[in-house]
Amino acid sequence: MMEIETKLQEFLQSPLDTLKQNYEEWISKLEYDILTTSLEVEPESREWFDIRINAFSIRKKVAMILLPMWISKYGSTEGCPVQYQDTLNIPFKQIKEPK
């Protein structure tokens, strides 16, 4: 998680005009990378399920970290690359390979 917090600190220092695109590219790659690690373990094992659960929940976890950081720096969620909705569970979510 420290790596994620460090990366989020970098995003907080980024110019706002490129922040949303850079964040979306990073989080999409992170999700996909986590998901592909499940291919390295036995399918449908406990570890396989744990990795996949993490892949599908990482966006929520990161949003829950970023929102308070953003609000403490900027005072509101205006311009933030994540919204409150990003902290909710999304049923039937798909993770696609980033471009």
C-alpha positions as CSV (number, residue, x, y, z in Angstrom):
1,M,0.0,0.0,0.0
2,M,2.9,2.3,0.6
3,E,3.7,2.2,-3.2
4,I,0.2,3.2,-3.9
5,E,0.3,6.1,-1.4
6,T,3.6,7.3,-2.9
7,K,2.1,7.2,-6.4
8,L,-1.0,9.1,-5.2
9,Q,1.3,11.8,-3.7
10,E,2.9,12.1,-7.1
11,F,-0.5,12.6,-8.6
12,L,-1.4,15.3,-6.1
13,Q,1.7,17.2,-7.3
14,S,0.8,16.8,-11.0
15,P,-0.8,19.5,-13.2
16,L,-4.5,19.2,-12.9
17,D,-5.1,19.2,-16.7
18,T,-3.2,15.8,-17.1
19,L,-4.1,14.3,-13.8
20,K,-7.3,12.5,-14.7
21,Q,-5.9,10.9,-17.8
22,N,-2.7,9.8,-16.0
23,Y,-4.6,8.5,-13.0
24,E,-7.0,6.5,-15.2
25,E,-4.1,5.0,-17.2
26,W,-2.2,4.1,-14.0
27,I,-5.2,2.5,-12.2
28,S,-6.3,0.5,-15.3
29,K,-2.8,-0.9,-15.6
30,L,-2.6,-1.7,-11.9
31,E,-6.0,-3.5,-12.0
32,Y,-4.9,-5.5,-15.1
33,D,-1.4,-6.3,-13.6
34,I,-3.0,-7.7,-10.4
35,L,-5.5,-9.7,-12.4
36,T,-2.8,-11.3,-14.6
37,T,-0.9,-12.4,-11.5
38,S,-3.8,-14.8,-10.9
39,L,-2.7,-16.7,-14.0
40,E,0.5,-17.7,-12.1
41,V,-1.3,-19.7,-9.5
42,E,-3.6,-22.7,-9.6
43,P,-7.0,-21.8,-11.0
44,E,-9.9,-21.6,-8.6
45,S,-7.6,-22.0,-5.6
46,R,-8.0,-19.8,-2.5
47,E,-5.0,-17.7,-3.6
48,W,-6.5,-17.4,-7.1
49,F,-9.7,-16.0,-5.7
50,D,-7.9,-13.7,-3.3
51,I,-5.9,-12.2,-6.2
52,R,-8.9,-11.7,-8.3
53,I,-10.9,-10.2,-5.5
54,N,-8.0,-7.7,-5.0
55,A,-7.9,-6.9,-8.7
56,F,-11.6,-6.1,-8.7
57,S,-11.5,-4.0,-5.5
58,I,-8.2,-2.1,-6.0
59,R,-10.0,0.9,-7.7
60,K,-12.3,1.2,-4.7
61,K,-9.4,0.9,-2.2
62,V,-7.3,3.5,-4.0
63,A,-10.3,5.9,-4.3
64,M,-10.8,5.6,-0.5
65,I,-7.2,6.6,0.0
66,L,-7.1,9.4,-2.6
67,L,-10.3,11.2,-1.6
68,P,-9.2,12.2,1.9
69,M,-5.7,13.1,0.6
70,W,-7.3,15.3,-2.1
71,I,-9.7,17.0,0.3
72,S,-7.0,17.8,2.8
73,K,-4.9,19.4,0.0
74,Y,-7.6,21.2,-2.0
75,G,-10.5,21.5,0.4
76,S,-13.1,19.8,-1.8
77,T,-13.5,17.0,-4.4
78,E,-13.6,19.5,-7.3
79,G,-11.1,18.4,-9.9
80,C,-10.4,15.0,-8.2
81,P,-9.9,12.1,-10.6
82,V,-12.1,9.9,-8.4
83,Q,-15.6,10.5,-7.0
84,Y,-17.6,9.1,-4.1
85,Q,-19.1,6.6,-6.5
86,D,-15.7,5.1,-7.1
87,T,-15.7,3.9,-3.5
88,L,-18.8,1.7,-4.0
89,N,-18.9,-1.9,-5.2
90,I,-19.6,-2.2,-8.9
91,P,-21.4,-5.4,-9.9
92,F,-20.4,-7.2,-13.1
93,K,-17.3,-5.0,-13.5
94,Q,-14.9,-6.0,-16.2
95,I,-11.1,-5.4,-16.3
96,K,-9.8,-4.9,-19.8
97,E,-6.2,-4.8,-20.9
98,P,-5.0,-1.2,-20.9
99,K,-4.0,0.4,-24.2
